[in-house]
C-alpha cells in the first residue's frame, strides 16, 4: 500500500534529515509494523507499506507521524520554534488520523 502526504502550509521546519514514523496497528492498538521513511522539511512524504507475511486477515489502521519531534499543537503552530525561544510550551493533544487497511486471506 502506498501512502503519500503533501507538505504543510504552516512552516513546520522538520529539517533536512526529517523522517516519518509509519505504523500498521490492529483496531485495538496492537502494533503489526513500524517503519521509518524520509520526510521533507515541510512534512511531505511518500512511502510503501508492506504488511508482514503471516499477518492474519482483518481490519487494520495505517498511521504516520513525524519521527522524534514535538510535532503538533492544537493551534496548528509549530511549538518547537517557540520552545527554542524559551517559552516552555509542550506538546498538547492532537487527533490521530489514519487510513483503513483490510488484509484479505
N, C-alpha and C positions, 0 to 999 in steps of 0.2 A: 504494500500500500504506500503510495506517495503522499507526503504531506508538505504543504507549502504555506508560508506566511509572508505577507508583504511587510515592508518597512513601516515603522511607526512615524506618525507626524509630530510627536512630542519631543523629539531630540533626546532619546534615551542614553546616548553615548556609552554603549556597551564596551567599546574598544576594539582594536584590530584583531585580538585573539579571542573574541567572544565565541561562546558555544551555547547551544541549546540542549537541554536535557529532555529526552523523549521517553515516555513511559507507555507501556500497554499494561492495563490492570483489569482484574475481574470487576464485576459490578459492585462487589463488596469491598474493593480496595486492595485485593491481593495482587502483588506485582508478578507479571509474566515476563516483562522485558524492560530494560533500562539501557539507553544508549546516549552517547553524546554526538552532536553533529556541529559543523561550523555554522556561525551566525554572523550577519553583518553588524556593523557599528550601530545601525538603526533597527536592528532586531529581525531583519528578513532572513529566511532560511528555506531550504528545500532539501528533503531527505527521503529515503525509502525505509519503511519499517517492514521487517521480515519477521513474522511470528515464528518462534522456535518450533521445530518438528516435535510432534507429540503433544502439542497444545490441544486440550480437549475442545470439541465443538462447543460453541456457545457465544454469548454476548460479552463483549469486552469494550474498553474505553481507551482511546489513544489521546494523550495529552502531552503538551510541551511547554517548558518554562525556561527562561534564561538561566544558565548554569552559574552558580557561585556568585550571584549578585543580589543585591537588595532590589528586586525587580519591579515593584509597583506600589502605588498607594491609591487610595480611593479617589483622588483628585485628578489622576492622570499625569501628575507632575513627577519628574524624576527626583525622588527624595535623596538619592545618593549624592547628587551635586550639592543639595542644601546641607546634608550632613557633613560634607567635606568642609563647609564653612563654619561648622561647629554648633549648629542649632540643635543637635541631639535628636533629630527625627529618627524614628524606627519604622520598619515595615508594618503596615496595617492590613486589615482584611481585604481580600480580593476574591471575586467569584472565580471559581475554577471552570475552565472551558475544556471541552473535549469532543472528539469525534467518535461516533459509534463504530465498532468493528465487529462483524459477525464471522466466526470461524466455522466453516462447514465441514461435515465429515468427509 
